[in-house]
Amino acid sequence: MHESAATPVKIIDDEPHLRITAGQTLELAGYAPESFANAAEALRQ
């Protein structure tokens, strides 16, 4: 059986602890989170 790729999710928040917590929660739910400190940083990706 083939596994599908996890859905990517961008987390944008200036609070590092919130990015970490949200990222861990989303990862446990089967998503592929990417964390960014601000929108400009996320848009450069």
PyMOL CGO cylinders between C-alpha atoms (Angstrom):
from pymol import cmd
from pymol.cgo import CYLINDER

trace = [
    CYLINDER, 0.00, 0.00, 0.00, 1.33, 3.44, -0.84, 0.3, 1, 1, 1, 1, 1, 1,
    CYLINDER, 1.33, 3.44, -0.84, 1.36, 6.36, 1.61, 0.3, 1, 1, 1, 1, 1, 1,
    CYLINDER, 1.36, 6.36, 1.61, 0.38, 9.78, 0.36, 0.3, 1, 1, 1, 1, 1, 1,
    CYLINDER, 0.38, 9.78, 0.36, 2.53, 12.79, 1.15, 0.3, 1, 1, 1, 1, 1, 1,
    CYLINDER, 2.53, 12.79, 1.15, 1.59, 14.87, 4.16, 0.3, 1, 1, 1, 1, 1, 1,
    CYLINDER, 1.59, 14.87, 4.16, -0.24, 18.12, 3.42, 0.3, 1, 1, 1, 1, 1, 1,
    CYLINDER, -0.24, 18.12, 3.42, 2.09, 21.10, 3.85, 0.3, 1, 1, 1, 1, 1, 1,
    CYLINDER, 2.09, 21.10, 3.85, 1.03, 23.83, 6.30, 0.3, 1, 1, 1, 1, 1, 1,
    CYLINDER, 1.03, 23.83, 6.30, 2.77, 27.16, 6.90, 0.3, 1, 1, 1, 1, 1, 1,
    CYLINDER, 2.77, 27.16, 6.90, 2.81, 28.46, 10.47, 0.3, 1, 1, 1, 1, 1, 1,
    CYLINDER, 2.81, 28.46, 10.47, 3.50, 32.19, 10.75, 0.3, 1, 1, 1, 1, 1, 1,
    CYLINDER, 3.50, 32.19, 10.75, 3.86, 33.66, 14.23, 0.3, 1, 1, 1, 1, 1, 1,
    CYLINDER, 3.86, 33.66, 14.23, 6.37, 35.92, 15.94, 0.3, 1, 1, 1, 1, 1, 1,
    CYLINDER, 6.37, 35.92, 15.94, 6.27, 33.84, 19.14, 0.3, 1, 1, 1, 1, 1, 1,
    CYLINDER, 6.27, 33.84, 19.14, 8.75, 30.93, 18.86, 0.3, 1, 1, 1, 1, 1, 1,
    CYLINDER, 8.75, 30.93, 18.86, 7.01, 28.78, 21.49, 0.3, 1, 1, 1, 1, 1, 1,
    CYLINDER, 7.01, 28.78, 21.49, 3.70, 29.04, 19.61, 0.3, 1, 1, 1, 1, 1, 1,
    CYLINDER, 3.70, 29.04, 19.61, 5.37, 28.02, 16.34, 0.3, 1, 1, 1, 1, 1, 1,
    CYLINDER, 5.37, 28.02, 16.34, 6.92, 24.99, 18.03, 0.3, 1, 1, 1, 1, 1, 1,
    CYLINDER, 6.92, 24.99, 18.03, 3.71, 23.92, 19.75, 0.3, 1, 1, 1, 1, 1, 1,
    CYLINDER, 3.71, 23.92, 19.75, 1.56, 24.39, 16.65, 0.3, 1, 1, 1, 1, 1, 1,
    CYLINDER, 1.56, 24.39, 16.65, 4.14, 22.58, 14.52, 0.3, 1, 1, 1, 1, 1, 1,
    CYLINDER, 4.14, 22.58, 14.52, 4.27, 19.59, 16.86, 0.3, 1, 1, 1, 1, 1, 1,
    CYLINDER, 4.27, 19.59, 16.86, 0.48, 19.37, 17.03, 0.3, 1, 1, 1, 1, 1, 1,
    CYLINDER, 0.48, 19.37, 17.03, 0.10, 19.55, 13.25, 0.3, 1, 1, 1, 1, 1, 1,
    CYLINDER, 0.10, 19.55, 13.25, 2.86, 16.98, 12.76, 0.3, 1, 1, 1, 1, 1, 1,
    CYLINDER, 2.86, 16.98, 12.76, 1.09, 14.55, 15.10, 0.3, 1, 1, 1, 1, 1, 1,
    CYLINDER, 1.09, 14.55, 15.10, -2.09, 15.10, 13.07, 0.3, 1, 1, 1, 1, 1, 1,
    CYLINDER, -2.09, 15.10, 13.07, -0.28, 14.03, 9.89, 0.3, 1, 1, 1, 1, 1, 1,
    CYLINDER, -0.28, 14.03, 9.89, 0.59, 17.40, 8.36, 0.3, 1, 1, 1, 1, 1, 1,
    CYLINDER, 0.59, 17.40, 8.36, 3.98, 18.72, 7.23, 0.3, 1, 1, 1, 1, 1, 1,
    CYLINDER, 3.98, 18.72, 7.23, 4.35, 22.07, 9.03, 0.3, 1, 1, 1, 1, 1, 1,
    CYLINDER, 4.35, 22.07, 9.03, 6.87, 24.76, 8.13, 0.3, 1, 1, 1, 1, 1, 1,
    CYLINDER, 6.87, 24.76, 8.13, 7.41, 27.57, 10.65, 0.3, 1, 1, 1, 1, 1, 1,
    CYLINDER, 7.41, 27.57, 10.65, 8.18, 31.21, 9.93, 0.3, 1, 1, 1, 1, 1, 1,
    CYLINDER, 8.18, 31.21, 9.93, 8.66, 34.22, 12.20, 0.3, 1, 1, 1, 1, 1, 1,
    CYLINDER, 8.66, 34.22, 12.20, 6.88, 36.60, 9.80, 0.3, 1, 1, 1, 1, 1, 1,
    CYLINDER, 6.88, 36.60, 9.80, 4.98, 36.73, 6.52, 0.3, 1, 1, 1, 1, 1, 1,
    CYLINDER, 4.98, 36.73, 6.52, 7.90, 38.12, 4.52, 0.3, 1, 1, 1, 1, 1, 1,
    CYLINDER, 7.90, 38.12, 4.52, 10.03, 35.13, 5.53, 0.3, 1, 1, 1, 1, 1, 1,
    CYLINDER, 10.03, 35.13, 5.53, 7.24, 32.72, 4.53, 0.3, 1, 1, 1, 1, 1, 1,
    CYLINDER, 7.24, 32.72, 4.53, 6.75, 34.38, 1.15, 0.3, 1, 1, 1, 1, 1, 1,
    CYLINDER, 6.75, 34.38, 1.15, 10.47, 34.01, 0.34, 0.3, 1, 1, 1, 1, 1, 1,
    CYLINDER, 10.47, 34.01, 0.34, 10.05, 30.21, 0.45, 0.3, 1, 1, 1, 1, 1, 1,
]
cmd.load_cgo(trace, "trace")
